[in-house]
Amino acid sequence: MKQHTVIDSPYGALTLVAEDGVLCGLYMTGQRHRPPEESFGARDERPFAGAEEQLEAYFAGELREFGLPLPLRLTGTPFQRTVWDQLRKIPYGETRTYGQLADALGNPAASRAVGLANGRNPIGIVVPCHRVIGASGGLTGYGGGLERKQRLLDFERGSALF
């Protein structure tokens, strides 16, 4: 059974989605690849206390790594889940290129596939797809928009506080 809630953040409203009490989605307003609202289930705050607490601490600059007790359910292909696991290894305030992620997966030619998987990440911010940049060091696509991506990177580097 799916449930959802909507919380405020410095980046606009965030929709949190849980399936059987486990976080399976975090979507920004206007996000590319955002599932339809009707797929989020009934609105209910109860399953989201841990996620909300950690997100509040993150936005306050007090949390650098999301973790227990925040179980996640990342639904995707085996390759996508492998990429999303790699995203969670990128340290707070740092970035990696799509090519570096492909290298870490043992397939240097897979940078385009890594980019596609990155774009389908269902739990933004917590699974930090915003920390992936282009080979030249510039910003490339981000489902939440390039302005949000830049703001998140600036925030994590200490250039912007909320």
VODO-488621 format. One record per residue (C-alpha): residue number from 0; x negated, y negated, z negated. Coordinates in Angstrom, 3 decimals. Layout:
BEGIN
SITE  seq      east     north        up
SITE  NUM         X         Y         Z
...
END
This chain:
BEGIN
SITE  seq      east     north        up
SITE    0     0.000     0.000     0.000
SITE    1    -1.375    -3.408     0.995
SITE    2    -1.061    -6.620    -0.981
SITE    3    -2.464   -10.089    -0.485
SITE    4    -2.957   -13.440    -2.109
SITE    5    -4.210   -16.819    -0.930
SITE    6    -6.780   -18.809    -2.900
SITE    7    -8.307   -22.225    -2.411
SITE    8   -12.000   -22.609    -1.655
SITE    9   -14.344   -25.379    -0.533
SITE   10   -13.912   -23.899     2.973
SITE   11   -10.135   -23.964     2.998
SITE   12    -7.606   -21.329     2.077
SITE   13    -8.875   -17.756     1.868
SITE   14    -6.519   -14.817     2.258
SITE   15    -7.565   -11.803     0.210
SITE   16    -6.099    -8.432     1.194
SITE   17    -6.207    -5.256    -0.884
SITE   18    -5.226    -1.711    -0.054
SITE   19    -4.396     0.446    -3.072
SITE   20    -6.028    -2.218    -5.269
SITE   21    -9.330    -2.293    -3.327
SITE   22   -10.422    -5.426    -1.438
SITE   23   -10.259    -4.697     2.295
SITE   24    -9.986    -8.184     3.776
SITE   25   -11.053   -11.774     3.209
SITE   26    -9.950   -14.089     5.979
SITE   27   -10.295   -17.828     6.558
SITE   28    -7.621   -20.000     8.061
SITE   29    -7.943   -19.931    11.848
SITE   30   -10.464   -17.089    11.764
SITE   31   -11.083   -15.208    14.981
SITE   32   -10.049   -11.531    14.733
SITE   33    -7.759   -12.327    11.803
SITE   34    -5.058    -9.650    11.619
SITE   35    -1.431   -10.749    11.780
SITE   36     0.036   -11.991     8.482
SITE   37     2.653    -9.232     8.431
SITE   38    -0.127    -6.633     8.127
SITE   39    -1.286    -8.099     4.776
SITE   40     1.555    -6.652     2.693
SITE   41     3.443    -8.337    -0.123
SITE   42     1.994   -11.312    -1.947
SITE   43     0.705   -10.327    -5.380
SITE   44    -2.198   -11.775    -7.403
SITE   45    -2.720    -8.741    -9.684
SITE   46    -5.235    -6.748    -7.632
SITE   47    -7.490    -9.751    -7.025
SITE   48    -8.686   -10.895   -10.447
SITE   49   -12.226    -9.510    -9.993
SITE   50   -12.557   -10.875    -6.471
SITE   51   -11.266   -14.312    -7.483
SITE   52   -13.636   -14.433   -10.456
SITE   53   -16.648   -13.591    -8.308
SITE   54   -15.651   -16.017    -5.544
SITE   55   -15.204   -18.826    -8.087
SITE   56   -18.655   -18.075    -9.533
SITE   57   -20.147   -17.978    -6.016
SITE   58   -18.631   -21.348    -5.072
SITE   59   -19.836   -22.792    -8.396
SITE   60   -23.389   -21.721    -7.482
SITE   61   -23.492   -19.217   -10.361
SITE   62   -23.299   -15.960    -8.356
SITE   63   -25.714   -14.961    -5.626
SITE   64   -24.686   -11.354    -5.033
SITE   65   -21.206    -9.878    -5.037
SITE   66   -20.989    -6.521    -6.683
SITE   67   -19.464    -4.370    -9.342
SITE   68   -16.789    -4.418   -10.444
SITE   69   -15.695    -5.456    -6.941
SITE   70   -14.947    -2.333    -4.940
SITE   71   -14.674    -2.858    -1.191
SITE   72   -12.966    -0.855     1.534
SITE   73   -14.644    -1.683     4.840
SITE   74   -12.621    -0.088     7.607
SITE   75   -14.341     0.175    10.967
SITE   76   -16.353     2.450    13.198
SITE   77   -19.401     4.196    11.737
SITE   78   -21.655     1.740    13.619
SITE   79   -19.724    -1.277    12.312
SITE   80   -19.936    -0.008     8.736
SITE   81   -23.695     0.496     9.150
SITE   82   -24.062    -3.095    10.347
SITE   83   -21.912    -4.380     7.479
SITE   84   -24.100    -2.442     5.031
SITE   85   -27.137    -4.232     6.515
SITE   86   -25.401    -7.602     6.097
SITE   87   -25.064    -6.960     2.372
SITE   88   -28.860    -6.553     2.179
SITE   89   -29.562   -10.097     3.433
SITE   90   -30.538   -12.083     0.332
SITE   91   -28.627   -15.175    -0.729
SITE   92   -29.989   -18.280     0.981
SITE   93   -31.779   -16.306     3.708
SITE   94   -30.895   -15.473     7.289
SITE   95   -31.616   -12.695     9.744
SITE   96   -31.284   -12.586    13.502
SITE   97   -29.147   -10.078    15.355
SITE   98   -32.390    -8.577    16.660
SITE   99   -33.802    -8.171    13.168
SITE  100   -30.638    -6.341    12.113
SITE  101   -30.852    -4.104    15.184
SITE  102   -34.500    -3.348    14.305
SITE  103   -33.479    -2.497    10.734
SITE  104   -30.957    -0.049    12.164
SITE  105   -33.710     1.590    14.211
SITE  106   -32.281     0.439    17.540
SITE  107   -33.984    -2.780    18.753
SITE  108   -31.848    -2.821    21.923
SITE  109   -28.602    -3.006    19.926
SITE  110   -28.619    -6.732    19.086
SITE  111   -25.506    -7.405    21.198
SITE  112   -23.659    -4.496    19.550
SITE  113   -24.780    -5.798    16.154
SITE  114   -23.305    -9.190    17.070
SITE  115   -19.990    -7.626    18.045
SITE  116   -19.837    -5.628    14.804
SITE  117   -20.803    -8.724    12.823
SITE  118   -17.893   -10.610    14.399
SITE  119   -15.457    -7.896    13.267
SITE  120   -16.504    -8.038     9.607
SITE  121   -13.220    -7.838     7.666
SITE  122   -14.537    -9.232     4.363
SITE  123   -16.221   -12.533     5.155
SITE  124   -18.406   -14.328     2.577
SITE  125   -18.583   -11.229     0.330
SITE  126   -20.129    -9.321     3.240
SITE  127   -22.274   -12.258     4.385
SITE  128   -21.964   -12.294     8.167
SITE  129   -22.594   -16.064     7.997
SITE  130   -26.263   -15.268     7.269
SITE  131   -26.874   -13.995    10.815
SITE  132   -28.310   -16.411    13.373
SITE  133   -29.501   -16.314    16.963
SITE  134   -33.002   -15.309    18.036
SITE  135   -33.965   -18.974    18.492
SITE  136   -32.941   -19.760    14.910
SITE  137   -29.790   -21.569    15.992
SITE  138   -26.245   -20.943    14.942
SITE  139   -24.276   -18.575    17.091
SITE  140   -20.699   -17.366    16.902
SITE  141   -18.901   -17.128    13.589
SITE  142   -15.311   -16.016    13.189
SITE  143   -14.674   -18.806    10.695
SITE  144   -16.166   -21.451    12.998
SITE  145   -19.687   -22.811    13.341
SITE  146   -19.003   -25.765    11.031
SITE  147   -18.054   -23.396     8.191
SITE  148   -21.077   -21.223     8.930
SITE  149   -23.391   -24.232     8.682
SITE  150   -21.712   -25.379     5.460
SITE  151   -22.094   -21.905     3.900
SITE  152   -25.770   -21.738     4.888
SITE  153   -26.407   -25.264     3.582
SITE  154   -24.639   -24.391     0.333
SITE  155   -26.725   -21.259    -0.183
SITE  156   -29.943   -23.143     0.578
SITE  157   -29.019   -25.765    -2.014
SITE  158   -28.469   -28.497     0.555
SITE  159   -24.802   -28.906    -0.335
SITE  160   -22.997   -28.367    -3.613
SITE  161   -19.283   -28.281    -4.327
END
